[in-house]
Amino acid sequence: MDMDDRVEELFAEYARQRSSLSDLQRRMSTVQGCATSPRQEVTVTVGQNGVLTEIVFPTGAYRRMTPTELQATILQTFAEAKEKVMTQAAELIAPLLPPGMDAARMVRGEAGPDMFLPPGGPRMTSGVRALLGLGTEQP
């Protein structure tokens, strides 16, 4: 394979990746979750990133609730709708992540930097290990 063929191949791969990313971005922007409380007092819709987009009271059942009950019901229903959004987002990005990375933890903001490190932690030079008092041998 000559240099021109290799450059052309690299540009083609770049175009595929860019198209794939654009498609993911489009699909992520349409993610939404909807949940209805068990007794139909409220329906909550949540969009991308867990942003509340709509609250609907499909029946008059909410009128029989105290403000505290209504608040708790709305918050619980919101949490259910948000969970649906997070699950959908994780399903969309999971195929793009390296093996072993937890997409669900990532979209929920629960993934710390250790998620991106090799098992057993980062490898350190013997000088750094000695400075930290860890000895000079890698575990």
Secondary structure, 3 states (H helix, E strand, C coil): CCHHHHHHHHHHHHHHHHHHHHHHHHHHHCCCEEEECCCCCCEEEECHHHCEEEEECCCHHHHHCCHHHHHHHHHHHHHHHHHHHHHHHHHHHHHHCCCCCCHHHHHCCCCCHHHHCCCCCCCCCHHHHHHCCCCCCCC
